[in-house]
Amino acid sequence: MPTLDVENLTVRYAAPRHRQVVDGVSVRVRAGEILGVSGPSGCGKSTMALAVLGLLPADATVTGTIRLNGRNLQGCSERELAATRGRQIGIVFQESALALNPLRTVGAQIADVVRAHDHCTRATAQARARDAMGEVGLGDAQERLFQSYPHELSGGERQRVMIAQAVINRPSVVIADEPTASLDADVRAGILQLIRTLSAKHGTAFVLITHSADVLAATATRIIEMQDGRVVAEHAADRSPRPRATPASAPSASASVSALLEIKSGRQTHSQRRLLSTPHHVEALRGANLRLERGRAVGLTGPSGCGKSTLARCLAGLEVLDGGDILLDGRPVTTHSARERQQYRNQVQLIFQDSAASINPRFTALDVITEPMLVQHVGTPGERRRRAIALMRQVGLPAEWLDVRASELSGGERQRLAIARALSTQPRVVILDEAFSGLDVRNRSRIIGLLQALQAAEGLTFLCISHDAEVLREFASEIVVMREGRIVDSVDVPPMARVPA
């Protein structure tokens, strides 16, 4: 008997779009099996997962049958479903910044999952939480992370916390929606190995939703492909090795070219203060040096927690350095007046790692894209609307969705909306912090092609932060490596080594 048996599942949303997102999907997953689910953004993958969990919004109409260990979940009350979620079925959401409570420490949130389903003491729940953190690779700084809040963790660390929550009660099924999207290669390999181990050791069934063919090939035992809400193909995972171009190291000629944006000896320390305890200081940047030349795309990579996102926020003017300088056109940003600092932020745009956390879910697509222009009093309402339509088409979103709320979009669709918003102010520098992690291969190549065209036509400068070496080779002409708050290596990418978009 299948552990999870979904038969003829259909999901339709009411106003404003009146569209059928999932159309007659049937999926069966047996104990110990890892089912991979792939397909373009907006094809219904995440909606199918939320339907299984009973977490769809009130305006969704769900038909079909969902059985977990032979029990029909369709007839269950919300109280019964709440008892099932976390105990018999776990979930790793795509956007960790929204899924975790910002007001509670991550250790308490992992322990909460234990206490919600087991009658045990707080100490026992915390001990199990620490064990789970060790399992998912958070053991090195476990005590500090246990007492940390979500905003004090890197994106990769938050993702691992969510995985710990999902597996701590050893559920029958775990649905993982892009669980490795923001993890570096070493941690990703460890998480995938953990999934394989849990599947083999405990018979846990996994539904692994991802755009990454490499993740599916390394982990899944069977793969289904979705398109337009339907399952269009099903096949065994391809275990053949995937060739990867390795960029050869070459001496950089950048030293003789003036930089558009530069950080020199950048230092930044974050202090974590707890009541009645000694403050803990984390050196996010330790003398970081980076040059961004006009019209060039630079890739930035490094392990989770090495300071990449902190560097991006400092360059975007969202954080102030404790030491060192940031220069735009050779002029220190610290000497800017308040008006000049505002203009600086308009010239340097940051696309955040978690699009759901950076976009107001109640805003329509039109509101999201035109908000920066409205703040700066750019154009008339008609001109702003026309630019929003043009940008939506450029990033692959239908112009008819202009009045659709951000909360109604898929993760990949929201990410494209975030890219359109960043481009609305016509910036000189765009910083992309894992901006491609929620996109399927087709849309990723489309967006990269768009950005490269803008780079050639308008001389845009890009800093692309990513754990995905293929993305960096496809997009960047130089890749720099960051470790422990410092830039430790730089490699030029020859044009012949770049993957064509």
Buried (B, 14 or more C-beta within 10 A) or exposed (E): EBBBBBEEBBBBBEEEBEEBBBBBBEBBBBBBBBBBBBBBBBBBBBBBBBBBBBEBEEEBEBEBBBBBBEEEBBEBEEEEBBBBBBBBBBBBBBBBBBBBEEEEBBBBBBBBBBBBBEEBEEEBBBBBBBBBBEBBBBEEBBEEBBBBBBEBBBBBBBBBBBBBBBBBBBBBBBBBBBBBBBBBBEBBEBBBEBBBEBBEEBBBBBBBBBBBBBBBBBBBBBBBBBBBBBBEEEEEBEEEEEEEBEBEEEEBEBEEEEBBBBBBEBBBBBEBEEEEEEEBEBBBBBBBEBBBBBBBBBBBBBBBBBBBBBBBBBBBBEBEBBEBBBBBEEEEBEEBEEEEEEEBBBBBBBBBBBBBBBBEEEBBBBBBBBBBBBEEEBBEEEEBBEBBBBBBEBBBBEEEBBEBBBEBBBBBBBBBBBBBBBBBBBBBBBBBBBBBBBBBBEBBBBBBBBBBEBBEEEEBBBBBBBBBBBBBBBBBBBBBBBBBBBBEEBBBBEEEEBBEB
